[in-house]
Amino acid sequence: MNKAYAYDLIVIGSGPSGRRAAVQASKFGKAVLVIERHQKIGGVSVHTGTIPSKTLRETVLNLTGWRERGIYGFSYRVKHHIDAQDLGRRLDKTLSDKIDVLEHQFSRNGIDVAYGVARFVDPHTIEIVGEQGRSRQVSGKAIVIAVGSVPHRPDHIPFDGKYVIDSDAMVCLEHIPRSLVVIGGGVIGIEYATIFSALDVRVTIVDQRDQILDFVDREIVQDFVQQLRDRGVNFRLGCTLESIVIEDDQPVALLEGGRRVRGELLLYTGGRQGATADLNLAAAGLSADGRGRLKVDANSFQTEVPHIYATGDVIGFPALASTSMEQGRIAACHACGYAVPPAPAFFPYGIYSVPEISTVGLTEEDVQKKKMPYETGIARFRETSRGQIMGETAGFLKIIVCLETHRLLGVHIVGEAATELIHIGQAVLNFGGSFEYFIEATFNYPTFAEAYKIAALDVWNRMTPRQDGEPPAVAPETLAPERAAKTD
């Protein structure tokens, strides 16, 4: 340790990337300090973001009996009257357990924690302003900025915490609205829109773009949108929001062209921005962009100041808890002088909507732009024994395969357990595997994972025979007897 500094590594923020950086550095025997501006560790992910929203989703699905409606009918309910207190009880328990785990993790790794607002004094020195304005200064040989993000709140949106709110306020509602207007068809807006739709709340989604989730395979999105329309979700796409007014104690979104959308509650999700406003970045020789984000090296996550790193939402895309944790680990390794191999090429993207969406690799649109010869295979969950047992009537898994090499190019899923299933495809993608793996592999039965085999067989049946007349992939005799018969 350089005696000129109190700590080898100072981490600003205790969200996914911050705590992973802190723990990794502590494993190397380094002196580590984590600065958290709130009175509990965990960051946005634990208190207003990932964990609360996913807990809310799970609570809604359980209390409504959503997963059983395919068997018992759409009118089936586990609890007929669900209020905000029902949602809050499980959330409080989940967050309490999560914080206990994190505090124990920090304690057993010897990580110091300071609570207060951090601001740079110089590139190596940070002032921590705590309660009642008390402050102290600490110095670090290396620093990781992991402050996360906050909802983007444009000046022309009349946020009042009652009728017009941002996503942070969705986890602490005092009552469940009868109708909800969601401005923004991005991931956060879609997740909350579908969660409340599962509560039988009338939902309208407004977005100035002509389509939602434009980074997801179009076939997946089309199926997803159709499922939402079937259960009464309204879409107002290609509509620009002009203003929001309150009429008769209800927010009304005024859209370009004169259209009006009214609801009991309006959720504005216009993206997020880096929470860097209070850091006094100039004192460290840094500056943020218009959305408060920092520029970093893609491999080490170093900023323009070599000993200062930035990870997580504060550097922008992909802004996932999963990728943020890896960024924190890599930054800590680099700061402590330990080489790490490059991250795998493909990581999964999970959207915890109702139903779930998860995707990894190239979309069909990506493959078409690259002019690659390809084929797709589809497995609908209603075809699987597991799906039939659970009453699944919708959802499917799609794989994309290169015709020349047979390598897997992408996997896209909409439906139950999508965010769990995706990791099978992710592993095959990152190891450069072919789609034949799914045909030859044995999956537990009955499981949704069997959908990979069904989709792979769908590809095999679609592929054009070679010029010599032989099948392009595996010979039928390598398949299970009942599958081989179908390929004749």
Protein Blocks (a to p, Z undefined) as FASTA:
>chain_A
ZZkbfbfbdcedjbfklmmmmmmmmmnopacddddfbfbehijmlmmmmmmmmmmmmmmm
mmnommmmmmnopkbcfblbdcfklmmmmmmmmmmmmmmmmmmmmmmnopacdedddddf
bfmbccdddehhiacddddfbdcddebpaddddfklccehlmpccfklmmmcfbdcfbdc
dehjbfklmmmmmmmmmnopacddddfbfbehklbcfklmmmmmmmmmmnopacdehiac
fbdcdeehiacdddehhiacddfbdcddebjaddfklnommlnopacdfkopacddfklo
pafblkbccehjlnopnhiaklmmmmmmmmmmmmnopacddddfbdcddddddddddded
jdfklmmmnopacddddddfklpmklmmnopagdcddddddfklopafbdcdedehklmm
mmmmmmmmmnopafklmmmpccddddfklmmmmmmmmmmmmpccdfkopafbbcfklpcf
klmmmmZZ
